Each structure stands twice: as structure tokens, then as C-alpha cells.
Amino acid sequence: MTGRIVLVTGAASGIGKATAELFAAHGAMVVATDRDEIVGLDDERITTRRLDVTDDNDVASVIAEIGERHGRLDALVNNAGLAIPAPIDGDGYRAAWDMSIDVMLAGPMRLIRAALPLLRNSDAPRIVNVSSTEGVGGSAGNSPYTAAKHGLVGLTKSLAVEFGDEGITVNAVCPGPVRTGITAGIPDEMKDKFARRRVPLRRYADPIEIAHGIFHLAMPASSYITGHALLVDGGMTIKNN
Ligand code: NAI
């Protein structure tokens, strides 16, 4: 990863932050971006920028800056996300739907379209989209999130085929439960109870464990993996009893 140019969205917290730190620790030049202010990413190989993935102007200006500075992008990590509980008949459903799709499905689409010319200048271009176990299954009260994450797996697969002849790989990582901002409101006791019942590894993941899955798919050496949705879920999805 030494000298590779990497853009990470949603890097102020959780999985995105751990991903920025991991890539930088392996010598990558990381552009860490978030809608919120980013604090605590002090590695000299990390540049921080404000970027709301729903804002075309933010996306265009960060991509333009990377173009001017580096002339290429080697890996795009579409990680920004949020969880809004939304029962289908609830008052806030439409707002939750619009926001979920805009951030977690249209966001990656915006970044990919804007970054494509720079990815085409890389000798090992990689796109990694952070989906979820909600991208392969579903749970109640969560349908905007689940729809966005399923959509993101679809985007991943379609573009993997479309970009195949250019050697641009497109993959997704599907995390199970992780200790991050999104799950911070769930009391530890409930987290433990859920994990003991549902997850073969019996615990929530730490963000760095998801970052390693992302890192793997972004490596130049991962050149024959494309269109894959990698479960990093402690075995949750395959557990029947
Ligand atoms: P987090 O809340 O710690 O980090 C998410 C980051 O995304 C935050 O820094 C937030 O400011 C940023 N963000 C939200 N909307 C944005 C926007 N419009 N533009 C730019 N940045 C924005 O949560 P976590 O868990 O690290 O989330 C990262 C990704 O992992 C998300 O896509 C989430 O859906 C996914 N995921 C998380 C799981 C978990 O259990 N924590 C499980 C499966 C998937």
C-alpha cells in the first residue's frame, strides 16, 4: 500500500476512521473525509477534508484537489452511513427513506462517477463499498437502511461487470454488528445478549476488524476479486441455531 492514494468517506468515526488509520499505517496517502469535523487522525500521511456525500460540490472539489495533487486515485472506500430507525407506517418514514438512499446509495454513486477519471489513471484501481449484513438479509423497522444496503450490493455487482475490461475492481464489505457511533446508543448489556445469541464469535466487532476486510479488497494484489460482497460478520449470517 506504500504510496497508494486512498479516499475514505465517513472517516470521522468508527469503521471509516479505523480504515484511514490502517491504510496510513501501511504507507498509503489517505484523504479522510466526513460531513463532520474530523479530529484525532494525526498521521502525516492523512489529509482531512469536509465532504458530505450528498453534496455534489463537496465531492467535485475533493476529487479536483486529489487530481491536482496526485493525478490519480488508487482506492475509493465508500463508507459514510447512518442508521435511522423507520417503521414503514411511522411519521418519519419518507424522510428516513430519502436520507438513507441519498447517503448510502446515491452517495457512493456520486463518488464513483466523480472519481472515475482518476481511478482510470491508477495501475490497480479499487472501489470498496461498505454495505452491511442488511445488504444480504433484513430486519424489522429498518427498511430504508436495508434497501440502501441491498442497492449498494447491486451497484457493486453491476459496476464490477461494467468496469471489468478496465481492470477496476468493485467489491463490497458487509459488516455484522460493530462498536461504532451507529451502535453507540445500544447498551452494552443488550449488545452482549444479542451477540451471544446471534453471532458465532459471541461478540460485536471492533472497527479495525472491518477495516482489515476493506484493506484486503483494496490491495493491488487483490486483482482477481471483483463483484464480491465480503461478509465480515463473525459468522452471524450463516448461523442457523
Ligand atoms: P459511525 O457513525 O461511527 O461512522 C459513520 C460516519 O459517516 C460518521 O462519521 C458520519 O459523520 C459519517 N456520515 C454520515 N452521513 C454522512 C454524509 N452525508 N456525508 C459524509 N459523511 C457522513 O458508524 P460506522 O458503523 O463506522 O459506519 C460506517 C459504515 O458501516 C456505514 O455505512 C454503516 O452503515 C456500515 N455498517 C455499520 C455497522 C455497525 O454495526 N456499526 C454494521 C454494518 C454496516
py3Dmol code that shows the C-alpha trace and the ligand (Angstrom):
import py3Dmol

protein = """\
ATOM      1  CA  MET A   1       0.000   0.000   0.000  1.00  0.00           C
ATOM      2  CA  THR A   2       3.021   2.296   0.189  1.00  0.00           C
ATOM      3  CA  GLY A   3       2.345   5.433  -1.822  1.00  0.00           C
ATOM      4  CA  ARG A   4      -1.161   4.368  -2.881  1.00  0.00           C
ATOM      5  CA  ILE A   5      -3.685   7.229  -2.939  1.00  0.00           C
ATOM      6  CA  VAL A   6      -6.841   6.356  -0.997  1.00  0.00           C
ATOM      7  CA  LEU A   7     -10.065   8.303  -0.407  1.00  0.00           C
ATOM      8  CA  VAL A   8     -12.284   7.283   2.531  1.00  0.00           C
ATOM      9  CA  THR A   9     -15.731   8.762   3.222  1.00  0.00           C
ATOM     10  CA  GLY A  10     -17.272   8.882   6.693  1.00  0.00           C
ATOM     11  CA  ALA A  11     -13.818   8.848   8.286  1.00  0.00           C
ATOM     12  CA  ALA A  12     -14.562  10.927  11.400  1.00  0.00           C
ATOM     13  CA  SER A  13     -15.700   7.896  13.356  1.00  0.00           C
ATOM     14  CA  GLY A  14     -15.943   4.120  13.622  1.00  0.00           C
ATOM     15  CA  ILE A  15     -15.071   1.954  10.614  1.00  0.00           C
ATOM     16  CA  GLY A  16     -14.015   4.875   8.386  1.00  0.00           C
ATOM     17  CA  LYS A  17     -11.609   6.233  10.969  1.00  0.00           C
ATOM     18  CA  ALA A  18     -10.072   2.813  11.606  1.00  0.00           C
ATOM     19  CA  THR A  19      -9.758   2.321   7.838  1.00  0.00           C
ATOM     20  CA  ALA A  20      -7.946   5.640   7.350  1.00  0.00           C
ATOM     21  CA  GLU A  21      -5.543   4.757  10.175  1.00  0.00           C
ATOM     22  CA  LEU A  22      -4.909   1.245   8.858  1.00  0.00           C
ATOM     23  CA  PHE A  23      -4.155   2.379   5.290  1.00  0.00           C
ATOM     24  CA  ALA A  24      -1.856   5.137   6.553  1.00  0.00           C
ATOM     25  CA  ALA A  25      -0.050   2.678   8.842  1.00  0.00           C
ATOM     26  CA  HIS A  26       0.680   0.649   5.708  1.00  0.00           C
ATOM     27  CA  GLY A  27       2.140   3.652   3.897  1.00  0.00           C
ATOM     28  CA  ALA A  28      -0.857   4.865   1.882  1.00  0.00           C
ATOM     29  CA  MET A  29      -1.583   8.570   1.354  1.00  0.00           C
ATOM     30  CA  VAL A  30      -5.106   8.875   2.723  1.00  0.00           C
ATOM     31  CA  VAL A  31      -7.668  11.584   2.090  1.00  0.00           C
ATOM     32  CA  ALA A  32     -10.010  11.124   5.044  1.00  0.00           C
ATOM     33  CA  THR A  33     -13.346  12.859   4.569  1.00  0.00           C
ATOM     34  CA  ASP A  34     -16.549  13.326   6.550  1.00  0.00           C
ATOM     35  CA  ARG A  35     -19.619  15.509   6.828  1.00  0.00           C
ATOM     36  CA  ASP A  36     -18.476  16.240  10.399  1.00  0.00           C
ATOM     37  CA  GLU A  37     -15.194  17.691  11.562  1.00  0.00           C
ATOM     38  CA  ILE A  38     -12.503  15.026  11.770  1.00  0.00           C
ATOM     39  CA  VAL A  39     -10.413  15.003  14.933  1.00  0.00           C
ATOM     40  CA  GLY A  40      -7.712  12.605  16.093  1.00  0.00           C
ATOM     41  CA  LEU A  41      -6.325  11.459  12.730  1.00  0.00           C
ATOM     42  CA  ASP A  42      -2.840  12.852  13.192  1.00  0.00           C
ATOM     43  CA  ASP A  43      -0.749  10.641  10.912  1.00  0.00           C
ATOM     44  CA  GLU A  44       1.231  12.792   8.467  1.00  0.00           C
ATOM     45  CA  ARG A  45       0.034  10.557   5.637  1.00  0.00           C
ATOM     46  CA  ILE A  46      -3.585  11.512   6.336  1.00  0.00           C
ATOM     47  CA  THR A  47      -5.190  14.678   4.922  1.00  0.00           C
ATOM     48  CA  THR A  48      -8.632  15.527   6.289  1.00  0.00           C
ATOM     49  CA  ARG A  49     -11.373  17.243   4.298  1.00  0.00           C
ATOM     50  CA  ARG A  50     -15.015  18.146   4.868  1.00  0.00           C
ATOM     51  CA  LEU A  51     -17.145  16.172   2.404  1.00  0.00           C
ATOM     52  CA  ASP A  52     -20.863  15.499   2.664  1.00  0.00           C
ATOM     53  CA  VAL A  53     -21.535  12.617   0.256  1.00  0.00           C
ATOM     54  CA  THR A  54     -24.956  14.105  -0.587  1.00  0.00           C
ATOM     55  CA  ASP A  55     -23.337  17.314  -1.869  1.00  0.00           C
ATOM     56  CA  ASP A  56     -22.121  17.277  -5.489  1.00  0.00           C
ATOM     57  CA  ASN A  57     -19.976  20.375  -4.932  1.00  0.00           C
ATOM     58  CA  ASP A  58     -18.139  18.826  -1.951  1.00  0.00           C
ATOM     59  CA  VAL A  59     -17.491  15.684  -3.980  1.00  0.00           C
ATOM     60  CA  ALA A  60     -16.262  17.640  -7.011  1.00  0.00           C
ATOM     61  CA  SER A  61     -13.906  19.852  -5.027  1.00  0.00           C
ATOM     62  CA  VAL A  62     -12.235  16.997  -3.088  1.00  0.00           C
ATOM     63  CA  ILE A  63     -11.798  14.962  -6.268  1.00  0.00           C
ATOM     64  CA  ALA A  64     -10.389  18.022  -8.087  1.00  0.00           C
ATOM     65  CA  GLU A  65      -7.889  18.546  -5.283  1.00  0.00           C
ATOM     66  CA  ILE A  66      -6.744  14.911  -5.416  1.00  0.00           C
ATOM     67  CA  GLY A  67      -6.408  15.267  -9.186  1.00  0.00           C
ATOM     68  CA  GLU A  68      -4.235  18.372  -8.857  1.00  0.00           C
ATOM     69  CA  ARG A  69      -2.071  16.900  -6.131  1.00  0.00           C
ATOM     70  CA  HIS A  70      -1.692  13.280  -7.222  1.00  0.00           C
ATOM     71  CA  GLY A  71      -3.185  12.919 -10.701  1.00  0.00           C
ATOM     72  CA  ARG A  72      -4.755   9.607  -9.791  1.00  0.00           C
ATOM     73  CA  LEU A  73      -6.768   7.687  -7.191  1.00  0.00           C
ATOM     74  CA  ASP A  74      -5.901   4.077  -6.345  1.00  0.00           C
ATOM     75  CA  ALA A  75      -8.691   3.175  -3.929  1.00  0.00           C
ATOM     76  CA  LEU A  76     -12.094   4.687  -3.188  1.00  0.00           C
ATOM     77  CA  VAL A  77     -13.719   3.499   0.051  1.00  0.00           C
ATOM     78  CA  ASN A  78     -17.421   4.416   0.194  1.00  0.00           C
ATOM     79  CA  ASN A  79     -18.088   4.072   3.903  1.00  0.00           C
ATOM     80  CA  ALA A  80     -20.233   7.028   5.067  1.00  0.00           C
ATOM     81  CA  GLY A  81     -23.514   5.919   6.577  1.00  0.00           C
ATOM     82  CA  LEU A  82     -26.118   6.402   9.238  1.00  0.00           C
ATOM     83  CA  ALA A  83     -28.954   4.406  10.765  1.00  0.00           C
ATOM     84  CA  ILE A  84     -32.392   5.907  11.218  1.00  0.00           C
ATOM     85  CA  PRO A  85     -34.985   3.567  12.780  1.00  0.00           C
ATOM     86  CA  ALA A  86     -38.038   3.687  10.492  1.00  0.00           C
ATOM     87  CA  PRO A  87     -41.129   1.500  10.800  1.00  0.00           C
ATOM     88  CA  ILE A  88     -42.912   1.555   7.423  1.00  0.00           C
ATOM     89  CA  ASP A  89     -46.013   3.268   8.860  1.00  0.00           C
ATOM     90  CA  GLY A  90     -44.113   5.770  11.004  1.00  0.00           C
ATOM     91  CA  ASP A  91     -44.362   9.562  10.550  1.00  0.00           C
ATOM     92  CA  GLY A  92     -40.699   9.983   9.734  1.00  0.00           C
ATOM     93  CA  TYR A  93     -40.550   7.203   7.166  1.00  0.00           C
ATOM     94  CA  ARG A  94     -40.242   9.299   3.994  1.00  0.00           C
ATOM     95  CA  ALA A  95     -37.530  11.494   5.492  1.00  0.00           C
ATOM     96  CA  ALA A  96     -35.616   8.402   6.655  1.00  0.00           C
ATOM     97  CA  TRP A  97     -36.006   6.842   3.214  1.00  0.00           C
ATOM     98  CA  ASP A  98     -34.757   9.934   1.364  1.00  0.00           C
ATOM     99  CA  MET A  99     -31.797  10.398   3.694  1.00  0.00           C
ATOM    100  CA  SER A 100     -30.791   6.713   3.733  1.00  0.00           C
ATOM    101  CA  ILE A 101     -30.860   6.384  -0.049  1.00  0.00           C
ATOM    102  CA  ASP A 102     -29.139   9.724  -0.572  1.00  0.00           C
ATOM    103  CA  VAL A 103     -26.256   8.989   1.802  1.00  0.00           C
ATOM    104  CA  MET A 104     -25.709   5.223   1.410  1.00  0.00           C
ATOM    105  CA  LEU A 105     -26.709   4.538  -2.201  1.00  0.00           C
ATOM    106  CA  ALA A 106     -26.582   7.816  -4.157  1.00  0.00           C
ATOM    107  CA  GLY A 107     -23.503   8.876  -2.144  1.00  0.00           C
ATOM    108  CA  PRO A 108     -21.312   6.021  -3.438  1.00  0.00           C
ATOM    109  CA  MET A 109     -22.711   6.570  -6.958  1.00  0.00           C
ATOM    110  CA  ARG A 110     -21.690  10.264  -6.797  1.00  0.00           C
ATOM    111  CA  LEU A 111     -18.194   9.441  -5.563  1.00  0.00           C
ATOM    112  CA  ILE A 112     -17.665   6.703  -8.158  1.00  0.00           C
ATOM    113  CA  ARG A 113     -18.802   8.893 -11.077  1.00  0.00           C
ATOM    114  CA  ALA A 114     -16.634  11.813  -9.947  1.00  0.00           C
ATOM    115  CA  ALA A 115     -13.574   9.670  -9.146  1.00  0.00           C
ATOM    116  CA  LEU A 116     -13.677   7.552 -12.294  1.00  0.00           C
ATOM    117  CA  PRO A 117     -11.222   9.643 -14.376  1.00  0.00           C
ATOM    118  CA  LEU A 118      -8.682   9.486 -11.521  1.00  0.00           C
ATOM    119  CA  LEU A 119      -9.266   5.759 -10.918  1.00  0.00           C
ATOM    120  CA  ARG A 120      -8.582   5.224 -14.611  1.00  0.00           C
ATOM    121  CA  ASN A 121      -5.117   6.735 -14.063  1.00  0.00           C
ATOM    122  CA  SER A 122      -4.246   4.068 -11.460  1.00  0.00           C
ATOM    123  CA  ASP A 123      -2.399   0.852 -12.302  1.00  0.00           C
ATOM    124  CA  ALA A 124      -4.507  -1.067  -9.726  1.00  0.00           C
ATOM    125  CA  PRO A 125      -7.813   0.770  -9.241  1.00  0.00           C
ATOM    126  CA  ARG A 126     -10.080  -0.438  -6.433  1.00  0.00           C
ATOM    127  CA  ILE A 127     -13.562   0.522  -5.272  1.00  0.00           C
ATOM    128  CA  VAL A 128     -14.752  -0.831  -1.919  1.00  0.00           C
ATOM    129  CA  ASN A 129     -18.324  -0.116  -0.820  1.00  0.00           C
ATOM    130  CA  VAL A 130     -19.284  -0.622   2.817  1.00  0.00           C
ATOM    131  CA  SER A 131     -22.660  -2.350   2.819  1.00  0.00           C
ATOM    132  CA  SER A 132     -23.921  -4.473   5.736  1.00  0.00           C
ATOM    133  CA  THR A 133     -25.433  -7.796   6.650  1.00  0.00           C
ATOM    134  CA  GLU A 134     -28.552  -5.715   5.893  1.00  0.00           C
ATOM    135  CA  GLY A 135     -27.311  -5.854   2.308  1.00  0.00           C
ATOM    136  CA  VAL A 136     -27.949  -9.607   2.193  1.00  0.00           C
ATOM    137  CA  GLY A 137     -30.814 -10.055   4.688  1.00  0.00           C
ATOM    138  CA  GLY A 138     -33.296  -7.868   6.505  1.00  0.00           C
ATOM    139  CA  SER A 139     -34.548  -6.894   9.943  1.00  0.00           C
ATOM    140  CA  ALA A 140     -37.732  -5.151  11.076  1.00  0.00           C
ATOM    141  CA  GLY A 141     -38.139  -1.393  11.360  1.00  0.00           C
ATOM    142  CA  ASN A 142     -35.124  -0.721   9.202  1.00  0.00           C
ATOM    143  CA  SER A 143     -36.279  -0.903   5.606  1.00  0.00           C
ATOM    144  CA  PRO A 144     -34.761   2.349   4.237  1.00  0.00           C
ATOM    145  CA  TYR A 145     -31.354   1.242   5.536  1.00  0.00           C
ATOM    146  CA  THR A 146     -31.824  -2.304   4.257  1.00  0.00           C
ATOM    147  CA  ALA A 147     -32.978  -1.072   0.852  1.00  0.00           C
ATOM    148  CA  ALA A 148     -29.968   1.251   0.565  1.00  0.00           C
ATOM    149  CA  LYS A 149     -27.532  -1.509   1.571  1.00  0.00           C
ATOM    150  CA  HIS A 150     -29.071  -4.048  -0.831  1.00  0.00           C
ATOM    151  CA  GLY A 151     -28.933  -1.378  -3.523  1.00  0.00           C
ATOM    152  CA  LEU A 152     -25.267  -0.824  -2.791  1.00  0.00           C
ATOM    153  CA  VAL A 153     -24.522  -4.517  -3.318  1.00  0.00           C
ATOM    154  CA  GLY A 154     -26.391  -4.271  -6.644  1.00  0.00           C
ATOM    155  CA  LEU A 155     -24.380  -1.198  -7.654  1.00  0.00           C
ATOM    156  CA  THR A 156     -21.210  -3.088  -6.723  1.00  0.00           C
ATOM    157  CA  LYS A 157     -22.060  -6.105  -8.864  1.00  0.00           C
ATOM    158  CA  SER A 158     -23.234  -4.139 -11.897  1.00  0.00           C
ATOM    159  CA  LEU A 159     -20.172  -1.881 -11.933  1.00  0.00           C
ATOM    160  CA  ALA A 160     -17.844  -4.856 -11.397  1.00  0.00           C
ATOM    161  CA  VAL A 161     -19.126  -6.183 -14.714  1.00  0.00           C
ATOM    162  CA  GLU A 162     -19.108  -2.762 -16.395  1.00  0.00           C
ATOM    163  CA  PHE A 163     -15.526  -1.969 -15.335  1.00  0.00           C
ATOM    164  CA  GLY A 164     -14.183  -5.477 -15.883  1.00  0.00           C
ATOM    165  CA  ASP A 165     -12.371  -4.730 -19.114  1.00  0.00           C
ATOM    166  CA  GLU A 166     -10.628  -1.771 -17.469  1.00  0.00           C
ATOM    167  CA  GLY A 167      -9.351  -3.810 -14.526  1.00  0.00           C
ATOM    168  CA  ILE A 168     -11.172  -1.630 -11.997  1.00  0.00           C
ATOM    169  CA  THR A 169     -12.356  -3.991  -9.261  1.00  0.00           C
ATOM    170  CA  VAL A 170     -15.545  -3.196  -7.349  1.00  0.00           C
ATOM    171  CA  ASN A 171     -16.356  -5.058  -4.150  1.00  0.00           C
ATOM    172  CA  ALA A 172     -18.476  -4.648  -1.035  1.00  0.00           C
ATOM    173  CA  VAL A 173     -17.788  -5.396   2.604  1.00  0.00           C
ATOM    174  CA  CYS A 174     -20.803  -6.462   4.666  1.00  0.00           C
ATOM    175  CA  PRO A 175     -20.116  -5.936   8.370  1.00  0.00           C
ATOM    176  CA  GLY A 176     -22.141  -7.528  11.119  1.00  0.00           C
ATOM    177  CA  PRO A 177     -22.543  -5.675  14.438  1.00  0.00           C
ATOM    178  CA  VAL A 178     -19.653  -3.290  15.171  1.00  0.00           C
ATOM    179  CA  ARG A 179     -18.909  -0.991  18.132  1.00  0.00           C
ATOM    180  CA  THR A 180     -19.113   2.432  16.428  1.00  0.00           C
ATOM    181  CA  GLY A 181     -21.112   5.645  16.503  1.00  0.00           C
ATOM    182  CA  ILE A 182     -24.063   3.925  14.828  1.00  0.00           C
ATOM    183  CA  THR A 183     -24.418   1.339  17.596  1.00  0.00           C
ATOM    184  CA  ALA A 184     -23.280   3.576  20.483  1.00  0.00           C
ATOM    185  CA  GLY A 185     -26.846   4.014  21.720  1.00  0.00           C
ATOM    186  CA  ILE A 186     -27.346   0.290  22.296  1.00  0.00           C
ATOM    187  CA  PRO A 187     -26.496  -0.513  25.939  1.00  0.00           C
ATOM    188  CA  ASP A 188     -23.547  -2.928  26.400  1.00  0.00           C
ATOM    189  CA  GLU A 189     -25.809  -5.428  28.118  1.00  0.00           C
ATOM    190  CA  MET A 190     -28.072  -5.600  25.042  1.00  0.00           C
ATOM    191  CA  LYS A 191     -25.092  -5.825  22.712  1.00  0.00           C
ATOM    192  CA  ASP A 192     -23.722  -8.788  24.670  1.00  0.00           C
ATOM    193  CA  LYS A 193     -27.086 -10.511  24.782  1.00  0.00           C
ATOM    194  CA  PHE A 194     -27.563 -10.101  21.025  1.00  0.00           C
ATOM    195  CA  ALA A 195     -24.045 -11.270  20.223  1.00  0.00           C
ATOM    196  CA  ARG A 196     -24.231 -14.342  22.440  1.00  0.00           C
ATOM    197  CA  ARG A 197     -27.476 -15.401  20.766  1.00  0.00           C
ATOM    198  CA  ARG A 198     -26.775 -14.474  17.136  1.00  0.00           C
ATOM    199  CA  VAL A 199     -23.039 -14.319  16.464  1.00  0.00           C
ATOM    200  CA  PRO A 200     -20.861 -17.473  16.457  1.00  0.00           C
ATOM    201  CA  LEU A 201     -17.878 -15.380  17.611  1.00  0.00           C
ATOM    202  CA  ARG A 202     -20.119 -14.216  20.508  1.00  0.00           C
ATOM    203  CA  ARG A 203     -19.265 -10.503  20.369  1.00  0.00           C
ATOM    204  CA  TYR A 204     -19.527  -7.259  18.421  1.00  0.00           C
ATOM    205  CA  ALA A 205     -16.603  -6.454  16.120  1.00  0.00           C
ATOM    206  CA  ASP A 206     -14.136  -3.655  16.696  1.00  0.00           C
ATOM    207  CA  PRO A 207     -13.921  -1.201  13.750  1.00  0.00           C
ATOM    208  CA  ILE A 208     -10.374  -2.294  12.926  1.00  0.00           C
ATOM    209  CA  GLU A 209     -11.636  -5.820  12.167  1.00  0.00           C
ATOM    210  CA  ILE A 210     -13.853  -4.410   9.415  1.00  0.00           C
ATOM    211  CA  ALA A 211     -11.044  -2.146   8.206  1.00  0.00           C
ATOM    212  CA  HIS A 212      -8.938  -5.249   7.571  1.00  0.00           C
ATOM    213  CA  GLY A 213     -11.618  -6.627   5.238  1.00  0.00           C
ATOM    214  CA  ILE A 214     -11.699  -3.316   3.351  1.00  0.00           C
ATOM    215  CA  PHE A 215      -7.908  -3.217   3.218  1.00  0.00           C
ATOM    216  CA  HIS A 216      -7.743  -6.707   1.767  1.00  0.00           C
ATOM    217  CA  LEU A 217     -10.069  -5.835  -1.116  1.00  0.00           C
ATOM    218  CA  ALA A 218      -8.201  -2.566  -1.789  1.00  0.00           C
ATOM    219  CA  MET A 219      -4.747  -4.136  -2.088  1.00  0.00           C
ATOM    220  CA  PRO A 220      -3.153  -4.123  -5.554  1.00  0.00           C
ATOM    221  CA  ALA A 221      -2.630  -7.876  -5.042  1.00  0.00           C
ATOM    222  CA  SER A 222      -6.401  -8.445  -4.779  1.00  0.00           C
ATOM    223  CA  SER A 223      -6.578  -8.168  -8.540  1.00  0.00           C
ATOM    224  CA  TYR A 224      -8.860 -11.112  -9.327  1.00  0.00           C
ATOM    225  CA  ILE A 225     -11.621 -10.421  -6.788  1.00  0.00           C
ATOM    226  CA  THR A 226     -14.475  -8.353  -8.184  1.00  0.00           C
ATOM    227  CA  GLY A 227     -18.228  -8.130  -7.684  1.00  0.00           C
ATOM    228  CA  HIS A 228     -17.878  -9.834  -4.319  1.00  0.00           C
ATOM    229  CA  ALA A 229     -19.790  -8.979  -1.139  1.00  0.00           C
ATOM    230  CA  LEU A 230     -17.480 -10.000   1.698  1.00  0.00           C
ATOM    231  CA  LEU A 231     -19.243 -10.818   4.956  1.00  0.00           C
ATOM    232  CA  VAL A 232     -17.222  -9.630   7.955  1.00  0.00           C
ATOM    233  CA  ASP A 233     -19.842 -10.621  10.480  1.00  0.00           C
ATOM    234  CA  GLY A 234     -18.373 -13.077  12.980  1.00  0.00           C
ATOM    235  CA  GLY A 235     -20.381 -15.796  11.241  1.00  0.00           C
ATOM    236  CA  MET A 236     -23.759 -14.182  12.009  1.00  0.00           C
ATOM    237  CA  THR A 237     -25.239 -14.724   8.560  1.00  0.00           C
ATOM    238  CA  ILE A 238     -24.528 -18.465   8.394  1.00  0.00           C
ATOM    239  CA  LYS A 239     -25.773 -19.301  11.900  1.00  0.00           C
ATOM    240  CA  ASN A 240     -28.974 -21.356  11.962  1.00  0.00           C
ATOM    241  CA  ASN A 241     -29.351 -22.129  15.644  1.00  0.00           C
TER     242      ASN A 241
END
"""
ligand_1 = """\
44
NAI
P -20.204 5.826 12.616
O -21.415 6.587 12.962
O -19.174 5.623 13.672
O -19.486 6.482 11.338
C -20.214 6.891 10.222
C -19.618 8.197 9.700
O -20.314 8.555 8.492
C -19.768 9.353 10.690
O -18.515 9.963 10.933
C -20.731 10.298 9.979
O -20.483 11.678 10.240
C -20.456 9.948 8.523
N -21.547 10.399 7.662
C -22.882 10.240 7.827
N -23.542 10.853 6.838
C -22.606 11.408 6.031
C -22.666 12.176 4.849
N -23.836 12.561 4.318
N -21.506 12.553 4.265
C -20.316 12.219 4.816
N -20.197 11.512 5.948
C -21.336 11.122 6.543
O -20.720 4.430 12.073
P -19.964 3.176 11.395
O -20.575 1.994 11.981
O -18.492 3.339 11.436
O -20.497 3.298 9.897
C -19.658 3.122 8.756
C -20.378 2.293 7.728
O -20.513 0.951 8.224
C -21.801 2.761 7.419
O -22.017 2.725 6.022
C -22.676 1.739 8.132
O -23.927 1.621 7.525
C -21.821 0.490 7.976
N -22.160 -0.583 8.897
C -22.027 -0.416 10.262
C -22.368 -1.458 11.115
C -22.256 -1.340 12.606
O -22.731 -2.236 13.339
N -21.668 -0.288 13.159
C -22.860 -2.750 10.590
C -22.915 -2.819 9.156
C -22.583 -1.758 8.355
"""
view = py3Dmol.view(width=600, height=400)
view.addModel(protein, "pdb")
view.setStyle({"model": 0}, {"cartoon": {"style": "trace"}})
view.addModel(ligand_1, "xyz")
view.setStyle({"model": 1}, {"stick": {}})
view.zoomTo()
view.show()
